[in-house]
Amino acid sequence: MVKLAGVCIILLGCTGVGYSIVQERKQELINCAQWQRILAIMENEMAFQKASIHEICFRISRHSSVTAGNRDFFLKIAEEMEENKGQTLGDTWKREMQLHLKHVKLPENMKKELSFLGEKLCYEDVGMQRKVIKMLEEELEQIRTDRAQEDEKRNKVTMCMGIMTGLLITIILF
């Protein structure tokens, strides 16, 4: 009876490890979709509200569909721009984004693109800013769909490996 309980615990533990890895990958895709929504909001604010980057960052920090971590990031950007310490948007964005991305699960190529977004938004022409955001939004969509296709296969293998590892450990121990 004790052996059977041990076998069950080992199998559940190894399967749980595989499942947690799969959930981390899914969280990355959820975060990708969140950033796509944020970029869409930014682009819409520029197009229809004719808002400045400062106003957009402040509005996004108040937007209910944005996660708490992202709201804090945009609030920090808005506050720093309001204080006007002589730094450009690109410098402020890059510094704060690097701090923010330490706590957010995203694909590395997406993190790199988001880090340089502030520098790309330094154009004074709103039309150009909108084009930059639209292009980045499309690029993030491509990254997300590619990643989703990769993860579908990898997740199956990960779950199988978790179960097989549990079986192997069970066979070795008993």
C-alpha distance (Angstrom), angle and dihedral (degrees) to the residues before:
residue distance angle dihedral
M1 . . .
V2 3.80 . .
K3 3.81 90.4 .
L4 3.79 90.9 52.5
A5 3.80 90.6 50.8
G6 3.82 89.7 48.5
V7 3.81 91.3 50.6
C8 3.81 91.0 50.4
I9 3.79 92.7 48.3
I10 3.81 92.7 49.2
L11 3.80 92.6 47.9
L12 3.79 92.6 47.0
G13 3.80 92.3 46.8
C14 3.79 94.6 50.7
T15 3.79 92.1 43.8
G16 3.81 89.1 48.9
V17 3.80 91.0 54.1
G18 3.80 90.0 52.9
Y19 3.79 90.7 46.6
S20 3.81 92.4 51.1
I21 3.81 90.5 53.2
V22 3.81 89.8 51.0
Q23 3.82 90.2 49.8
E24 3.82 91.3 51.9
R25 3.79 89.4 54.4
K26 3.79 90.9 49.1
Q27 3.81 89.7 50.5
E28 3.80 89.5 55.7
L29 3.80 89.6 55.9
I30 3.81 91.1 47.4
N31 3.82 89.4 52.0
C32 3.82 90.0 48.8
A33 3.80 90.3 53.9
Q34 3.81 89.9 47.5
W35 3.80 91.5 55.1
Q36 3.79 90.5 47.6
R37 3.82 88.9 55.3
I38 3.80 90.3 48.4
L39 3.80 91.2 52.2
A40 3.80 90.1 48.6
I41 3.81 89.6 51.8
M42 3.81 90.4 49.2
E43 3.78 92.3 49.8
N44 3.81 92.5 47.3
E45 3.81 92.1 48.4
M46 3.79 89.7 52.9
A47 3.78 93.4 46.1
F48 3.76 102.8 43.1
Q49 3.80 106.8 19.4
K50 3.82 95.4 36.9
A51 3.80 86.1 -139.5
S52 3.79 125.6 169.0
I53 3.82 121.7 -119.3
H54 3.81 89.2 -103.6
E55 3.82 92.0 55.1
I56 3.79 92.2 43.5
C57 3.80 92.3 53.0
F58 3.80 90.2 49.1
R59 3.82 92.6 48.4
I60 3.80 92.6 48.1
S61 3.80 89.1 51.5
R62 3.82 86.6 59.1
H63 3.81 96.3 42.7
S64 3.81 113.7 115.9
S65 3.82 96.6 -147.7
V66 3.81 92.3 59.0
T67 3.80 118.0 90.5
A68 3.79 119.3 -111.8
G69 3.81 94.6 -108.8
N70 3.78 92.5 52.2
R71 3.81 91.4 45.3
D72 3.82 89.1 54.5
F73 3.80 90.4 49.4
F74 3.80 93.3 52.6
L75 3.79 92.5 43.8
K76 3.81 89.3 53.6
I77 3.82 90.6 50.4
A78 3.83 91.2 48.9
E79 3.81 92.1 48.3
E80 3.80 93.2 48.3
M81 3.80 91.2 48.9
E82 3.80 90.3 49.0
E83 3.81 91.7 51.4
N84 3.82 88.0 52.7
K85 3.79 98.4 -154.8
G86 3.79 91.5 175.5
Q87 3.80 96.2 -94.8
T88 3.76 121.9 128.7
L89 3.77 122.8 -118.2
G90 3.80 88.8 -111.5
D91 3.81 93.8 56.7
T92 3.79 94.2 44.0
W93 3.81 93.0 45.1
K94 3.80 94.2 48.4
R95 3.81 93.9 48.1
E96 3.79 94.9 46.6
M97 3.81 93.1 41.3
Q98 3.78 92.1 54.0
L99 3.80 89.8 51.9
H100 3.80 91.3 45.6
L101 3.80 95.8 47.4
K102 3.80 92.3 56.4
H103 3.80 87.1 75.2
V104 3.82 99.2 37.5
K105 3.79 126.3 81.7
L106 3.81 108.7 -133.7
P107 3.81 134.4 139.6
E108 3.81 111.0 -87.7
N109 3.81 95.1 -119.0
M110 3.79 89.3 53.2
K111 3.81 91.7 50.0
K112 3.79 89.0 52.9
E113 3.81 93.0 51.0
L114 3.80 92.9 47.7
S115 3.81 91.9 48.6
F116 3.80 91.7 58.9
L117 3.81 96.0 42.9
G118 3.80 92.3 94.9
E119 3.79 91.8 57.7
K120 3.79 90.4 48.5
L121 3.82 91.0 52.5
C122 3.81 93.9 57.8
Y123 3.81 90.9 96.7
E124 3.77 113.3 114.1
D125 3.79 91.5 -146.6
V126 3.82 109.2 91.2
G127 3.80 91.0 -156.1
M128 3.79 90.3 58.3
Q129 3.80 91.5 47.0
R130 3.80 89.9 52.4
K131 3.81 91.1 49.6
V132 3.81 91.0 50.7
I133 3.80 91.3 50.4
K134 3.81 92.4 45.5
M135 3.81 91.6 50.1
L136 3.80 91.3 48.4
E137 3.79 90.4 47.8
E138 3.82 90.2 53.7
E139 3.78 91.2 46.1
L140 3.81 91.2 51.1
E141 3.81 89.5 49.8
Q142 3.80 89.4 54.3
I143 3.80 91.6 47.8
R144 3.80 90.4 48.5
T145 3.81 95.1 49.1
D146 3.81 92.2 46.0
R147 3.78 90.4 48.4
A148 3.81 92.2 47.3
Q149 3.81 90.6 53.9
E150 3.80 92.0 47.9
D151 3.78 92.6 45.9
E152 3.79 93.2 51.1
K153 3.80 90.0 63.9
R154 3.79 95.2 36.5
N155 3.80 92.5 50.4
K156 3.80 92.1 56.0
V157 3.79 90.8 50.1
T158 3.82 91.6 46.0
M159 3.80 93.0 52.3
C160 3.81 91.4 46.4
M161 3.80 90.7 49.0
G162 3.81 90.8 50.2
I163 3.80 91.7 52.8
M164 3.80 93.7 42.0
T165 3.80 91.3 49.4
G166 3.79 89.5 52.7
L167 3.79 90.6 50.6
L168 3.81 92.0 47.2
I169 3.80 92.7 50.4
T170 3.80 89.8 47.4
I171 3.80 91.8 51.8
I172 3.79 92.7 47.2
L173 3.81 94.6 47.9
F174 3.78 97.8 42.1
